[in-house]
Amino acid sequence: MNARTRLPSPEGHSSSGEAPRTPRGTCQSRRTFLRRAGGGLSFALVFGPAGLAARRTDSPDILDALVGADAPGSRPAEHPFGAWVRIATDGQVLIYNPAAEMGQGSMTALPVILAEEMDADWDRVRIEHSPVEPGVYGRSWGGGRGRGGSMMTAGSMAVRGYYMNLRLAGAQIRRVLLDNVAREWGVPPGELTTGPGVVVHAESGRRISYGEVAAFAEVPDELPEVSEADLKSPADFRLIGHSVPRRDVPAKTDGSAIFAMDVQVPDMLYGVIARAPVHEARPASFNEAEVRGKPGVVGTVTLDYGVGVVAETVEEAFAARDAMGIEWAGGARAEGFDSVAALGAYTGIADGESRGRPLSERGDVGAALEAAAARYEADYFNDYVYHAQMEPLGAVASVNAAGDGAEVWAGTQAPDMARAAVARELGVAVEQVTFHPCYLGGGLGRRTMADYIVEAVQLSRSVRRPVKLIWTREDDLRYGAFRPMSLQRLTAGVDSGGNLTAWTHTVVGDGRGLLASGISIGYYDIPNQRIEMRGASHGVRTKHWRAVGHGPNKFAIEAFIDDIARGEGIDPVELRRTLLGGSPRGVAVLDEVAEMAGWGAEPPSGRARGVAFVERSGTLAAGVAEISLDETSGRIRVHRFWCAADGGTIVQPRNARAQIEGGIVNGLSTALFERLTLRGGRVEQSNFHDYSILRMSDMPDIDVRFIPSTEPPMGMGEPGVPVAAGAVANAFAALTGRPLRHMPFTPERVLEALNG
């Protein structure tokens, strides 16, 4: 019988080792970049109480302020906001991108905004990840002009959040260039104009490149003021609104793009973790001596929820993990949890007489329902959903020999939060953590969490050598953090004139903040509304998923609108047009998608169409799905999907279209396939053979159009998600006369609806 080690605490075990020195093939540090800025014209762009400003980065005091700008809870005196720009004497322009690049195109879209206003030659622009300095590179969640804040890339906020500040920054640089050339040539600044990468004096025919200007330019301490009145007219845009090739795609195509899995560091080890099969369970004991005796094993570390092993090779790490015999301590809230039974019990919570937490309320719903000529009520359900991002989780961490600092390489949606989490784990200042952002193979909200990054640090600290932590797909799925399952109970009242006068929406589920978004229907003109949340906690890890609560909430809302339309004998588009009477932009979007889909015309034989309308991240979107049904198998086939959207100014049309299309794909995948269940507290699925997602063979033809606009840009990454399920459910009801009220619409549920 193998000896077992009792584990009284998750402190772990460590062995001595030397920390590596400078890694190879990684991003340069922020200090190195700033020190190298001499020889060209470099700007640290800051936005503070006094307005936009810029400084040359070869000034020691500015250098030191920027390098140490991101201590939690503090900001430099000028509250920096920034995109650092360097114009080299050879004309090359380096722009730092502050947002995560996880396939959504921020590595191109954000630099395009700045390059537009500074009139940079896009062919001479080079783009790199920005340093992790939220005081310099952060943005406000509201997207307004303000001081630095979060660097999190989520909620479709990247372009929306940085747009105006980057435009102003670009205009500031352009003004500095013009002033320097005016002084050098002895002409009034008003006689100068710019073209791509050049300053032009039309009267004399002289032209000078930005690189040549950089050789003599000076940045004064007091910069000329720049306001929104100095920005380009949209009619003059060369880059904004015109698709340019994405800068991340060539590197991803030829293999030179660096993901965390690609990072190689001298003396690096490999780590894997055996995590609790039930969320919140902890290891009580394991056969430590046997595991540590396995070939290549350097050490083990005990965590709150599992046991990690570090070895010389990947194969040796996995072999050691496979040999672990862990006894798990009870007490986890999820022990014995059955998600199917629990979801069924949500109706009892919704039936309860006590009110839930109010989210919004206006008018007198009770009186309106009492006076209604017709009353409608329905319950809608959705199961847990796994993030299923393309790239499984992983990170590389190197804790130094003293244990008071670390260097980390990871793909994350929130590098500033991850860096701070590492510092907390080590008990050191944030400045002691060097963080290298990598490309992400998808995020969908899961990579706003820093757990996998902290794990890599914990393993590295235990052996004092760099460790590459690897999560398998099975690890990722079974110990994920899921979009919560929920029940949506809706009631509505209609008066004798067919007007919708009352609306209530009760949401039951875990993770209040994850389910609260997308419940508002402020764009629909319904005078009496009450919306509330009723919690149900199960000890299962939950996290926001693409579009957060909009996916399940808008499915329920839009399917319910069609229920009412059928009951009142009103065309679904016409009912929505009436409800959107106070939103001309909403009506325009709805009319556009109706025209695209040929709404009102007879669809092909055996098919039907359904419509849905949503607002997400400021974007108004409407979709129409055309489906058919195999009544024998219960399989729904989506043949075509049309979507119209008003997202304000579209910075990169081709990429924005891809974002809407990708959201529709995710929305259809969760509507038709994705379902995660727990039985006995354990996730029943393990990989894509039993956690189904939309496949290429399931893809419909998708047509996307944007409503022309000069309004500020809104979010493009998420509106396609919530519009999908409602449109499909409504097409099914139009085809069969039966509603679908439990997402995903699996063949079994479809057959049940047909026979119910």
Stockholm file with secondary structure:
# STOCKHOLM 1.0

chainA/1-756         MNARTRLPSPEGHSSSGEAPRTPRGTCQSRRTFLRRAGGGLSFALVFGPAGLAARRTDSPDILDALVGADAPGSRPAEHPFGAWVRIATDGQVLIYNPAAEMGQGSMTALPVILAEEMDADWDRVRIEHSPVEPGVYGRSWGGGRGRGGSMMTAGSMAVRGYYMNLRLAGAQIRRVLLDNVAREWGVPPGELTTGPGVVVHAESGRRISYGEVAAFAEVPDELPEVSEADLKSPADFRLIGHSVPRRDVPAKTDGSAIFAMDVQVPDMLYGVIARAPVHEARPASFNEAEVRGKPGVVGTVTLDYGVGVVAETVEEAFAARDAMGIEWAGGARAEGFDSVAALGAYTGIADGESRGRPLSERGDVGAALEAAAARYEADYFNDYVYHAQMEPLGAVASVNAAGDGAEVWAGTQAPDMARAAVARELGVAVEQVTFHPCYLGGGLGRRTMADYIVEAVQLSRSVRRPVKLIWTREDDLRYGAFRPMSLQRLTAGVDSGGNLTAWTHTVVGDGRGLLASGISIGYYDIPNQRIEMRGASHGVRTKHWRAVGHGPNKFAIEAFIDDIARGEGIDPVELRRTLLGGSPRGVAVLDEVAEMAGWGAEPPSGRARGVAFVERSGTLAAGVAEISLDETSGRIRVHRFWCAADGGTIVQPRNARAQIEGGIVNGLSTALFERLTLRGGRVEQSNFHDYSILRMSDMPDIDVRFIPSTEPPMGMGEPGVPVAAGAVANAFAALTGRPLRHMPFTPERVLEALNG
#=GR chainA/1-756 SS CCCCEECSSTTCCCCCCCCCCSCSSCCCCHHHHHHTTTTEEEEEEEEETTEEEEECTTSHHHHHHHHTTTCTTCCCTTCCCCCCEEEETTSCEEEEECSCCSSSSHHHHHHHHHHHHHTCCGGGEEEEECCSCHHHHCBCTTCSSCCCCBCCCCTTCHHHHHHHHHHHHHHHHHHHHHHHHHHHHTCCGGGEEEETTEEEETTTTEEEEHHHHHHHCCCCSSCCCCCGGGSCCGGGCSSTTSCCCCSHHHHHHHTCSCBGGGCCCTTCEEEEEEECSBTTCEEEEECHHHHHTSTTEEEEEEETTEEEEEESSHHHHHHHHHTCCEEEESCCTTTTCCHHHHHHHHHHHHHCSSCCEEEEEESCHHHHHHHCSEEEEEEEEECBBCCCCSSCCEEEEEECTTSSCEEEEECCSCHHHHHHHHHHHHTSCGGGEEEEECBCSCCTTGGGCCHHHHHHHHHHHHHTSCEEEECCHHHHHHTCCBBCCEEEEEEEEECTTSCEEEEEEEEEESCHHHHHTTCCCTTSCCSEEEEEEEECCCSCCBCCCTTTTHHHHHHHHHHHHHHHHHHHTCCHHHHHHHHTTTCHHHHHHHHHHHHHHTTTSCCSTTEEEEEEEEEETTEEEEEEEEEEEETTTTEEEEEEEEEEEECSSCSSHHHHHHHHHHHHHHHHHHHHTCCBCEETTEECCCSTTTSCCCCGGGCCEEEEEECCCCSCCCCCSSTHHHHHHHHHHHHHHHHHSCCCCEESCCHHHHHHHHHC
#=GC SS_cons         CCCCEECSSTTCCCCCCCCCCSCSSCCCCHHHHHHTTTTEEEEEEEEETTEEEEECTTSHHHHHHHHTTTCTTCCCTTCCCCCCEEEETTSCEEEEECSCCSSSSHHHHHHHHHHHHHTCCGGGEEEEECCSCHHHHCBCTTCSSCCCCBCCCCTTCHHHHHHHHHHHHHHHHHHHHHHHHHHHHTCCGGGEEEETTEEEETTTTEEEEHHHHHHHCCCCSSCCCCCGGGSCCGGGCSSTTSCCCCSHHHHHHHTCSCBGGGCCCTTCEEEEEEECSBTTCEEEEECHHHHHTSTTEEEEEEETTEEEEEESSHHHHHHHHHTCCEEEESCCTTTTCCHHHHHHHHHHHHHCSSCCEEEEEESCHHHHHHHCSEEEEEEEEECBBCCCCSSCCEEEEEECTTSSCEEEEECCSCHHHHHHHHHHHHTSCGGGEEEEECBCSCCTTGGGCCHHHHHHHHHHHHHTSCEEEECCHHHHHHTCCBBCCEEEEEEEEECTTSCEEEEEEEEEESCHHHHHTTCCCTTSCCSEEEEEEEECCCSCCBCCCTTTTHHHHHHHHHHHHHHHHHHHTCCHHHHHHHHTTTCHHHHHHHHHHHHHHTTTSCCSTTEEEEEEEEEETTEEEEEEEEEEEETTTTEEEEEEEEEEEECSSCSSHHHHHHHHHHHHHHHHHHHHTCCBCEETTEECCCSTTTSCCCCGGGCCEEEEEECCCCSCCCCCSSTHHHHHHHHHHHHHHHHHSCCCCEESCCHHHHHHHHHC
//
